Amino acid sequence: MAQTNQEEESPSPSPLLANLHKQGFLIIPSFLTPTELSTLRNAAANLTALARQGGNWPHIRTVGKQFPPWPSVAPPPEQGGGGIWGVQHLLHPSLPLSATDRAAFIRLYFSPRILAVVHELLQTGDEEDGGEEQLVMELLNMLVRPDKPFSLVWHRDDIPPSASPEEEVSRLTAAQSCRGGGSATAKYNHTQWNLPLFDDASLILVPGSHARARTEQERNADPYEAELPGQIRVDLKAGDMAFYDNDILHRGVYESGRERMTLHGSVSVARAGAGRARNVLQHGVGDWVDRCDFAAVLKEDRENRGLGNDGELGEEDERLVRVAEGMRDRLVRMGRESGDVGFSLSG
């Protein structure tokens, strides 16, 4: 009997997934159409202006505070405040924007085109295999220009820098077991992405660091070290999309003189369970997600744009709402089952 080569018979990962396994990130250029980019810029500008007016939208990221929880109002300039560097909860049911602006964020996050990439990276199968029934809604936030220069320390999103070498290896090994150590049968439990509405080169990372412990040089470096061996600056054009592994060693450097509105989202799968809960629920999304009524927002938007006042959704929006409600319900379930999860990082 002829011997078979199991490695040759193993299904090859997609080019996108192979790149994510190897480098820890990938870029899809020109993901948005010009019309989509214009619509999202308008919605993002309205929300950013609102968030910069202290107290009008309390879910913000304030300059000087790197990780959650953040205060609801940015300290004034006379107290050393530098404004905000992010806006949280773009899918919140109480977001004080027009239905058209809110619908733009909903249609983006649950976009079939984005979720198709997510399915590919998380290897959930197609719709007929029940793949869409595995996805869990997570976060949609926005990173914006601060009023004064601001930087983040080198970090991994869910492993504190104080972790001992042994603990770091243990946490990375547990994470890598979800993706088979980079093998063709690897499976991620979640993915996250950045989508800039203006050119953005704020993200700096070390390719491949998602799959290994920090080197001695990385471990002993200043938290704001300007140059680590092998680091690159991820240069994104408006409308590009970058997916990356949140275990990758990375930091952000934010300029005050350069416009920035970069949408930041994440999606997971039900199999992630409690192991994913802390990274998501620490942002407070569990406090409001069960009140989301995506259908009502999309219906109001359609009426405002003269697309019908019969309370009906078009075929595309009907499918989007069905997917969105399923993802929302799985996040609600995650919150109920996980309890108090604490915070991943401090500072």
ROKOLNU-483539 format. One record per atom (N, C-alpha, C, O, CB): residue in one letter; x, y, z. Coordinates in steps of 0.2 Angstrom, whole numbers, plus 5000, padded with zeros to 4 digits. Glycine has a CB too. Example, Ala and Ser with C-alpha at 12.3 -4.5 7.8 and 13.67 -1.06 7.14 Angstrom:
% residues 2
A506649725039;A506249785039;A506649845039;A507149835042;A505749785045;S506449895035;S506849955036;S506450005039;S506750065040;S507049975029;
***
This chain:
% residues 347
M500449945000;M500050005000;M500450065000;M500950075004;M499550005006;A500350114996;A500750174995;A500650215001;A500050225004;A500550214989;Q501150245004;Q501150285010;Q500850355007;Q501050385002;Q501750295013;T500450385011;T500250455010;T500650505014;T500850495019;T499450465011;N500650565011;N501050625014;N500450665018;N500150705014;N501450665010;Q500450655024;Q499850695028;Q499950765027;Q499450805027;Q499850675035;E500550795027;E500650865026;E500450885020;E500150945019;E501450885027;E500550845014;E500250865008;E499550865007;E499250905004;E500550825002;E499250815011;E498450815011;E498150865015;E497550875014;E498250745013;S498450895020;S498150945024;S497951005020;S498351025016;S498650965030;P497351025022;P497151085018;P497551145019;P497751155025;P496451105020;S497751185014;S498151245015;S497751295017;S497251305015;S498551255008;P498051335022;P497651395024;P497651445019;P498051445014;P498051425031;S497151495019;S497051545014;S497651595015;S498051595020;S496451585015;P497851625009;P498451675010;P498351725016;P498851745019;P498451715003;L497751745017;L497651795022;L497751765029;L498151785033;L496951825023;L497551705030;L497651665036;L498351645037;L498651655043;L497251605037;A498651625032;A499451605032;A499851665034;A500251665038;A499651585025;N499651725032;N500051785033;N499951805041;N500351825044;N499851845029;L499251795043;L499151815050;L499551765055;L499751785060;L498351805051;H499551705053;H499951655057;H500651675057;H500951665062;H499851585054;K500951685051;K501651705051;K501851765054;K502351775058;K501851695044;Q501551825052;Q501751885054;Q501351915060;Q501651955063;Q501651935048;G500751895061;G500351915066;G499951975064;G499552005068;G500851945072;F499951995058;F499552045055;F499452045048;F499852005044;F499852115057;L498952075045;L498952075037;L498552145035;L498152165039;L498552015035;I498652165029;I498352225027;I497952205020;I498252175016;I498852275025;I497352235020;I496952225014;I496852295011;I496452335014;I496252195016;P497152315006;P497152385003;P496452405000;P496152354998;P497752394998;S496352465001;S495752494998;S495052454999;S494752434995;S495852494990;F494952435005;F494452395007;F493752435006;F493252405004;F494452365015;L493752495008;L493152535007;L493052565000;L493552584997;L493152595013;T492452574998;T492352604992;T492352684993;T492352704999;T491652584989;P492452724989;P492452794990;P491752824993;P491852864998;P492552834983;T491252794991;T490552814994;T490552785002;T490352825006;T490052784990;E490752725003;E490852705010;E491252745014;E491052765020;E491052635010;L491852765012;L492352805015;L492052875017;L492052895022;L492952815011;S491652905012;S491352975013;S490852965018;S490753015023;S491052995007;T490352915018;T489852905023;T490152895030;T489852925035;T489452845021;L490652855031;L490952845037;L491252905040;L491252915046;L491352785037;R491652945036;R491953005038;R491453055041;R491653085046;R492353035032;N490953055038;N490353105040;N490153085047;N490053125052;N489853115035;A489953015048;A489752995054;A490252995059;A490153015065;A489552925053;A490852985058;A491452985062;A491553055065;A491753065071;A492052955059;A491553105060;A491653175062;A491153205066;A491353235071;A491753215055;N490553185065;N489953205070;N490053175077;N489953215082;N489353185067;L490253115077;L490353085084;L490953115087;L490953125093;L490453005083;T491553125084;T492153145087;T492053215089;T492253235095;T492753155081;A491653265086;A491553325088;A491053325094;A491253365099;A491153365083;L490653275095;L490253275101;L490653245107;L490553275112;L489653225099;A491053195105;A491453175111;A491953225114;A492153215119;A491853105108;R492253265109;R492653315112;R492353375116;R492753405120;R493053355106;Q491753375116;Q491353425120;Q491153385127;Q490753345127;Q490653445117;G491553395132;G491553365138;G490853345140;G490453395141;G491953395143;G490753285142;G490053265145;G489553245140;G489053215142;G489853315149;N489653265133;N489053245129;N489053175127;N488553145125;N489153285122;W489653135127;W489753065126;W490253045131;W490853055130;W489853045119;P490053005136;P490552995142;P490952935140;P491452925144;P490152975148;H490852895135;H491252835133;H491852855129;H491852855123;H490852785130;I492352875132;I492952905128;I493652875131;I493652845137;I492952985129;R494152885127;R494852865130;R495152935131;R495252965126;R495152815125;T495452945137;T495753005138;T496453005138;T496752955140;T495453035145;V496753055135;V497553065135;V497753055142;V497553095147;V497753125131;G498353015143;G498653005149;G498452945152;G498752915157;G498453065154;K497852915150;K497652845152;K497652795147;K497252805142;K496952855156;Q498052745147;Q498152705141;Q497652645141;Q497452625135;Q498852675142;F497452625146;F496952565146;F496352575151;F496352615155;F497352505149;P495852535150;P495252545154;P495352525161;P495752485163;P494652495151;P494952555165;P494352595164;P494552675163;P495052695166;P493852595169;W494252705159;W494352775157;W493852825161;W493352805162;W494452795150;P494052885163;P493552935166;P493052955160;P493252945154;P493952995168;S492552975162;S491952995158;S492053065155;S491753085150;S491352995161;V492553105158;V492653175155;V493453185155;V493753165160;V492353225160;A493753215150;A494453225150;A494653285154;A494253335154;A494653235142;P495153275158;P495453335162;P495553395157;P495753385152;P496053315165;P495353455160;P495453515156;P496253535155;P496653505158;P495153575159;P496353575150;P497053585148;P497453615154;P498053605155;P497153635143;E497153655158;E497453685164;E497653635169;E498053645174;E497053735167;Q497353575169;Q497553515173;Q498053465169;Q498153415172;Q496953485176;G498253495164;G498753445160;G498353405155;G498753355152;G499153405165;G497753415154;G497353365150;G497553375142;G497753435140;G496653375151;G497553325139;G497653325132;G497053305127;G497153285122;G498253285130;G496453305130;G495853285127;G495853215126;G495953175131;G495953315120;I495553185121;I495353115120;I495853085115;I496053125110;I494653105119;W495853025115;W496252985109;W495752935107;W496052895102;W496952965112;G495152925110;G494752875107;G494052885109;G493852915114;G494952805109;V493552855105;V492852855107;V492652785107;V492752745102;V492452905102;Q492252765112;Q492052695114;Q491352685111;Q490952735111;Q492152685121;H491152625110;H490452605110;H490052635104;H489552665105;H490052615116;L490352625098;L489952655092;L489352615090;L488952635086;L490452655086;L489152555093;L488552525092;L488052535098;L487552495098;L488752445091;H488252575103;H487852585109;H487152615107;H487052655102;H488152635113;P486652585110;P485952605108;P485752675110;P485252705107;P485452555112;S486152705114;S486052775116;S486552825113;S486552885115;S486052785123;L486852805107;L487352845104;L486952905101;L486452895097;L487652805098;P487152965103;P486753025102;P486853055095;P487053115094;P486853085107;L486753015090;L486853035083;L486253015079;L485752985081;L487452995079;S486253045073;S485653025068;S485652955067;S486152925067;S485653075062;A485052935065;A484952865063;A485452845057;A485652785056;A484252845061;T485552895053;T485952885047;T486652875049;T486952825046;T485852945042;D486952915054;D487552905056;D487652835060;D488152795059;D487852965060;R487152825064;R487252755068;R487152695063;R487552645064;R486652755073;A486752705058;A486652645053;A487352635049;A487452585047;A486152665048;A487752695048;A488352685045;A488852635049;A489152595046;A488652755043;F488852645055;F489252605059;F489052535060;F489352485060;F489352635066;I488352525060;I488052455061;I488152425054;I488352365054;I487252465062;R488052455048;R488152415042;R488952405041;R489052355037;R487952465036;L489352445044;L490052425043;L490252365047;L490552315045;L490552485045;Y490052365054;Y490352315058;Y490052245056;Y490352195056;Y490052335065;F489452245054;F489052185052;F489152175044;F488752135042;F488352185054;S489552205041;S489552205034;S489752135032;S490252105034;S490152255031;P489352105027;P489552035024;P490252035022;P490551985022;P489052025018;R490552085019;R491252085016;R491752085022;R492252045022;R491352155012;I491652115028;I492052115033;I491952045037;I492452005038;I491952165039;L491352025037;L491251955041;L491551895036;L491651845039;L490551945042;A491551905030;A491851855026;A492551845027;A492851785027;A491751875018;V492951905028;V493651895030;V493651865037;V494151825038;V493951965030;V493251885042;V493251855048;V493151785048;V493451745052;V492651895053;H492651755044;H492551685043;H493151655041;H493351595043;H491951675039;E493451685036;E494051655033;E494651645039;E494951595039;E494351695027;L494751705043;L495251695048;L495051655054;L495551625056;L495351775050;L494451655055;L494251605061;L494051535059;L493951495063;L493651645065;Q494051525053;Q493951455050;Q493251435053;Q493251375055;Q494451415051;T492751475052;T492051455054;T491651415049;T491151395051;T491751515057;G491851405043;G491451385038;G491051435035;G490951485037;G491051325041;D490651415030;D490251465026;D489551455030;D489451425034;D490151445019;E489051495027;E488451505030;E488051435030;E487651425035;E487951555026;E488151395025;E487751335025;E488051285030;E487651245032;E487851305018;D488651295032;D488951255038;D488751285044;D488951255050;D489651245037;G488351335045;G488151365051;G488751415054;G488751425060;G488051315056;G489151435049;G489751475051;G489551535054;G489751565059;G490151485045;E488951575051;E488751635054;E488451625061;E488451675065;E488251665049;E488251565063;E487951555070;E488551545075;E488351535081;E487551495069;Q489151555073;Q489651545078;Q489951615080;Q490251615085;Q490251505075;L489851665076;L490151735078;L489851765084;L489251765085;L490151775071;V490251805087;V490051845093;V490251915092;V490851935091;V490351815100;M489751955093;M489852025093;M490352045098;M490252025104;M489152065093;E490752095097;E491252115102;E491252195102;E490752225104;E491952095101;L491752225100;L491852295100;L491852335094;L492152305089;L492552315104;L491652395094;L491752445088;L491852505092;L491452545094;L491152445083;N492552535091;N492752595094;N493052635089;N493152615083;N493252585100;M493352695091;M493652735086;M494252775089;M494152795095;M493152795083;L494852775086;L495452805088;L495452875085;L495452875079;L496052755087;V495552925089;V495552995086;V496253035088;V496653005092;V494953025088;R496253085084;R496853135086;R496853165093;R496253185094;R496853185080;P497353155097;P497353185103;P497553265102;P497753285097;P497853155108;D497353305108;D497553375107;D498253385109;D498553445108;D497153415112;K498653335111;K499353345112;K499653275111;K499353225112;K499553365119;P500253265109;P500553205107;P500553155113;P500553175118;P501353215105;F500353095111;F500253045116;F500452975113;F500352955107;F499453035118;S500752935117;S501052865115;S500752815120;S500652825126;S501752865114;L500752755117;L500552695121;L501252655122;L501652665118;L500052655118;V501252625128;V501852585129;V501852515125;V501352505122;V501952565137;W502452485124;W502452425121;W501952375125;W502052375132;W503152395121;H501552335122;H501152295126;H500852235121;H500852245115;H500552325129;R500552185125;R500152135122;R499452155125;R499452165131;R500352065122;D498852145121;D498252165124;D498052125130;D497652155134;D497752165119;D498252065131;D497952025136;D498451985140;D498351945144;D497451975133;I499052015140;I499651985144;I499952045147;I500352085143;I500151935140;P499952055154;P500352115157;P501052105156;P501352055156;P500152115164;P501352165156;P502152165155;P502452145161;P503052125161;P502352235154;S502152135167;S502452105173;S502452035173;S502752005177;S502052135179;A502152005168;A502151925167;A502851905167;A503251925164;A501751905161;S502951855171;S503651825171;S503751785165;S503251775161;S503751775177;P504351765163;P504451735157;P504051665156;P503851645151;P505251715156;E504051635162;E503651575162;E502851585161;E502551545158;E503751535169;E502651635164;E501951655164;E501751675156;E501251655153;E501751705168;E502251715154;E502151735147;E502151675142;E501651675138;E502751785145;V502551635143;V502651575138;V501951535139;V501651505134;V503251525140;S501751525146;S501151485147;S500551515143;S500151485140;S501051485154;R500451585144;R499851625141;R499951615133;R499451605130;R499851695143;L500551625131;L500551625123;L500451555121;L500151545116;L501251645121;T500751505125;T500551435123;T499851415123;T499651385118;T500951385127;A499451445128;A498751425128;A498451465122;A497951435119;A498451455134;A498651525120;A498351555114;A498551525108;A498151515104;A498551625114;Q499151495107;Q499351465101;Q499051395100;Q498951375095;Q500151455101;S498851365106;S498451305105;S497851315101;S497551265098;S498351275112;C497551375102;C496951385098;C497051395090;C496551395086;C496651455101;R497651405089;R497851415081;R498351365079;R498651375074;R498051485080;G498451305083;G498851255081;G499551275080;G499951235076;G498551225075;G499851325083;G500551345083;G500651365076;G501251355074;G500951285085;G500151385072;G500351405065;G500251355060;G500451365054;G500951435064;S499951295061;S499851245057;S499251255052;S498851305053;S499751175060;A499151215047;A498651225042;A497951215046;A497451235043;A498751175036;T497951175051;T497251165055;T497151215060;T496751205064;T497251095057;A497551265061;A497551315066;A496851345066;A496551355061;A498151365066;K496651365072;K496051405072;K496051465077;K496151445083;K495451355074;Y495951525075;Y495951575080;Y495251575083;Y494751555080;Y496051645076;N495251605089;N494551615092;N494351685092;N493751695093;N494651595100;H494751735089;H494551805088;H494951835083;H495551815082;H494451835095;T494751895081;T495151935077;T494952005078;T494452025080;T495151915069;Q495452055077;Q495252125078;Q495552165072;Q496052135069;Q495552155084;W495352225070;W495552255065;W495552335066;W495152355070;W495052245059;N495952365062;N495952435061;N495752455054;N495952435049;N496652465063;L495352505054;L495152535047;L495152615047;L494652645050;L494352505045;P495652645045;P495752715045;P495352745040;P495252725034;P496452735044;L495052805042;L494652845038;L495052905035;L494852935030;L494052875041;F495652915038;F496152955035;F496852915036;F496852865039;F496253025039;D497352935032;D497952895032;D498252895039;D498152945043;D498452935027;D498452835041;D498652825048;D499252785048;D499252725046;D498052795052;A499752805052;A500352765053;A500552765060;A501152765062;A500952795049;S500052765064;S500152765071;S500352695075;S500652695080;S499452785075;L500152645071;L500252575074;L500952555073;L501252545067;L499752525071;I501352535078;I502052505077;I502052435081;I501752425086;I502552555081;L502352385077;L502352325080;L502952285078;L503352305073;L501652285077;V503052225081;V503552185079;V503352115076;V503052075080;V504052165086;P503352115069;P503152055066;P503351985069;P503951985071;P503252055059;G502951935070;G503051875072;G503151865080;G503151815083;G503751855070;S503051925083;S503151925091;S502451895094;S502551875100;S503251995093;H501951885090;H501351855093;H501451785095;H501051755098;H500751865088;A501951755092;A502051675092;A502651655097;A502851605097;A502151645086;R502951705101;R503551695105;R503451735111;R503151785111;R504151705101;A503851715116;A503951765122;A504451815120;A504751815115;A504251725128;R504451875124;R504851925123;R505551905123;R505751865128;R504751985127;T506051935119;T506751925120;T506951965126;T506552005129;T507151955114;E507551955129;E507851995134;E507852065133;E507752105137;E508551965136;Q508052085127;Q508052155125;Q507352185125;Q507252245128;Q508352165118;E506852155123;E506152175123;E505952185130;E505552225132;E505752135119;R506052135134;R505852125141;R506152185145;R505852215150;R506052065144;N506752205144;N507152255148;N507152325145;N507352375148;N507852235148;A506752325139;A506752395136;A506352445139;A505852425143;A506552385128;D506452505138;D505952555141;D505252545138;D505252535132;D506252635139;P504752555142;P504052545140;P503952585133;P503552565129;P503552565145;Y504252645133;Y504152685127;Y504752685122;Y504852735118;Y504052755129;E505152635122;E505752625118;E505552645111;E505052615108;E505952555118;A505952685108;A505752715101;A505952665096;A505652655090;A506152775099;E506452615097;E506652565092;E506752505095;E507252495099;E507252595088;L506352455093;L506552385095;L506752345089;L506452365083;L505852355098;P507152295089;P507452255084;P506852225080;P506352195083;P507852205086;G506852245073;G506252215069;G505652245069;G505152225065;G506152145071;Q505552305073;Q504952335073;Q504752365066;Q505252385062;Q504852385078;I504152375064;I503952415058;I503352455060;I502952445065;I503752365053;R503252515056;R502752555057;R502152535051;R502352535046;R502952635056;V501552525053;V501052495049;V500752565046;V500352595049;V500552455052;D500952575039;D500752635035;D500052615032;D500052585026;D501252655031;L499552635034;L498852625031;L498652685028;L498652745030;L498352605037;K498352675022;K497952735018;K497252735020;K496952675022;K498052725011;A496952785019;A496252795021;A495852735017;A495852735011;A495952865019;G495452695021;G495052645017;G495352575017;G495052525016;G494852665011;D496052575019;D496352505020;D496152475026;D495752505030;D497152515020;M496252415027;M496052375033;M496552325035;M496852295031;M495352335031;A496752335042;A497252295044;A496952245050;A496652275054;A497852335047;F497052185049;F496952135054;F497552115058;F498052105055;F496552075051;Y497552105065;Y498152085068;Y497952045075;Y497352055077;Y498552145070;D498452005076;D498351965082;D498552005089;D499052035089;D498851905082;N498052005093;N498152055099;N498752025104;N498852065109;N497552055103;D499051965102;D499551945106;D500251975103;D500751965106;D499651875106;I500252015098;I500852035095;I501052095099;I500652135102;I500652065087;L501752105100;L502052155103;L501952225099;L502152225094;L502752145105;H501552275102;H501452335098;H501352395103;H501252385109;H500752325094;R501352455100;R501152515103;R500852565098;R500852545092;R501852545106;G500652615101;G500352675097;G500752735098;G500852755104;G499652675098;V500852775093;V501152845093;V500652885090;V500552885083;V501852845090;Y500352935093;Y499852975091;Y500053045090;Y500253075095;Y499152965095;E499953075084;E500153145083;E499553195084;E499053175082;E500453155076;S499653255087;S499153305088;S498953345082;S498453375081;S499353345094;G499453345077;G499353385071;G499153345065;G499153375060;G500053425070;R498953285066;R498753245060;R498053215061;R497953185066;R499253195059;E497553235057;E496853205058;E496853135058;E497253095055;E496453225053;R496553105063;R496453035064;R495753015066;R495453035071;R496953005069;M495452965062;M494852935064;M494852865061;M494752855055;M494152975061;T495152825066;T495252755064;T494752705067;T494752705074;T495952735065;L494352675064;L493852625067;L494252565069;L494652535066;L493252605062;H494052535075;H494352485078;H493852435080;H493452445085;H494852505084;G493852375077;G493352325079;G493652255081;G494252245079;G492852315073;S493252215084;S493452145085;S492852105085;S492252125086;S493852145092;V492952035083;V492451985083;V492751925085;V493351905084;V492151975075;S492351885089;S492551815091;S492051765089;S491551775086;S492651815099;V492251705091;V491751645090;V491551615097;V491951625102;V492151595086;A490951585097;A490751555103;A491151505106;A491151505112;A490051525101;R491551475102;R492051425106;R492551455110;R492851425114;R492351385100;A492651525109;A493151555114;A492951555121;A493351555125;A493251635111;G492251555122;G492051555129;G492351605134;G492451665132;G492151485132;A492351585140;A492651625146;A493351655144;A493551705147;A492551595152;G493751615141;G494351635139;G494451705136;G494951735136;G494751585136;R493951725132;R493951785128;R493551845132;R493651895130;R493651775122;A493151825137;A492751865140;A493051935143;A492851985142;A492351835146;R493651925147;R493951985150;R494152035145;R494052095146;R494551955154;N494452015139;N494752055134;N494152105131;N494252155129;N495052025129;V493552075131;V492952115128;V492552145134;V492452205133;V492552065125;L492352115139;L491952145144;L492252195148;L491852235151;L491652085148;Q492952195148;Q493252255152;Q493052325150;Q493152375153;Q493952245152;H492852325143;H492652385140;H491952415142;H491752465140;H492752385133;G491552375145;G490952395148;G490352375143;G489852395144;G490952465149;V490552345137;V490052325132;V489452285135;V488852295133;V490352295126;G489552245140;G489052205143;G488452245146;G487952215148;G489352155148;D488652305148;D488152355151;D487552375147;D487052395150;D488452415154;W487652365140;W487152395136;W486952355130;W486452365127;W487352465134;V487352305129;V487252265122;V486552235122;V486252225116;V487752215122;D486252215127;D485552185127;D485052235125;D484452205123;D485452145133;R485152295125;R484652345123;R484752365115;R484352415113;R484752405127;C485252335112;C485352355105;C484752335101;C484552275101;C485952325102;D484452385097;D483952365092;D484152385085;D483952445083;D483252405094;F484552345082;F484852365075;F484352375070;F484352425066;F485352315073;A483752335070;A483252345065;A482952415065;A482752445060;A482752285066;A482752435071;A482452505072;A482852555069;A482652605066;A482352515079;V483552555070;V483952605068;V483952605060;V483952655057;V484652595070;L484052545057;L484052545050;L483452565047;L483452595041;L484252465048;K482852545050;K482252565047;K482152645047;K481952675042;K481652535051;E482352675053;E482352745053;E482752775048;E482552825045;E482552775060;D483352755047;D483852775042;D483452775035;D483552815031;D484452735042;R483152715033;R482852705027;R482352755026;R482252785020;R482552635026;E481952775031;E481352825031;E481652895030;E481452925026;E480952815037;N482252905033;N482552975033;N482752985026;N482853045023;N483052985038;R482952935022;R483252935016;R482752925010;R482952915004;R483852885015;G482152925012;G481552915007;G481552845004;G481352844998;G481652965002;L481752795007;L481752725004;L481152685007;L481152625006;L482452695006;G480652725009;G480052685011;G479952705018;G480352705023;G480152615011;N479252705020;N479052725027;N478552665029;N478152685033;N478652795027;D478652605026;D478152555028;D478452515034;D478152455035;D478052505022;G479052535036;G479352495042;G479652435040;G479852395044;G478752475047;E479752425033;E480052365031;E480852375029;E481052435028;E479752335025;L481252325030;L481952325028;L482052295021;L481652255019;L482352295033;G482552325018;G482652285011;G482952225013;G483152205018;G483152335007;E483052185007;E483352115008;E484052115011;E484152075016;E483352075001;E484452155009;E485152155012;E485152175019;E485452145023;E485552215008;D484752225021;D484652245028;D484352195033;D484552185038;D484352315029;E483852155030;E483552105033;E484052045035;E484052025041;E482952075029;R484452025030;R484951975032;R485552005037;R485751965041;R485351955025;L485652065036;L486152095041;L485952095048;L486252075053;L486352175039;V485252115049;V484952115055;V484952045058;V485052035064;V484252145055;R484751995054;R484751925057;R485451905059;R485451875065;R484551885051;V485951925056;V486651905058;V486851945064;V487151915069;V487151915052;A486652015064;A486852055070;A486552035076;A486852035081;A486652125068;E485852015076;E485551995082;E485751935085;E485851925091;E484751985080;G485951885080;G486251825083;G486951835086;G487051805091;G486351775077;M487351885083;M488051895086;M487951935093;M488251925098;M488451945081;R487451975093;R487252015099;R487051965105;R487251975110;R486752065098;D486651925103;D486351875108;D486951835111;D486951815117;D485851835105;R487351815107;R487951775109;R488451815114;R488751785119;R488351745103;L488451875113;L488851915117;L488451925124;L488751925129;L488951985114;V487851935124;V487451935130;V487551875134;V487651875140;V486651945128;R487551815131;R487651755134;R488351755137;R488351725143;R487551695129;M488851775134;M489451775136;M489551815143;M489851795148;M489951805131;G489151875143;G489251925149;G488851885155;G489151895160;G488851985147;R488351855153;R487951825159;R488351765162;R488251755168;R487251805157;E488751735158;E489051675160;E489751685163;E490051645167;E489151625154;S490051745162;S490651765164;S490751805171;S491251795174;S491051805159;G490251845172;G490251875179;G490851935178;G490951965173;G490451825184;D491051945184;D491552005185;D492251975182;D492551925185;D491652025192;V492452005176;V493051985173;V493752025175;V494252005173;V492951985166;G493652085178;G494252125179;G494552155173;G494152165168;G494752085182;F495152175173;F495452215168;F496152175166;F496452145170;F495652285169;S496252175159;S496852145157;S497552185159;S498052145161;S496852135149;L497552245158;L498152285159;L497952345163;L497352365164;L498452315152;S498452385166;S498352445170;S498752495167;S499352485164;S498452425177;G498552555168;G498952615166;G498552665162;G498852715160;G499552595162;
***
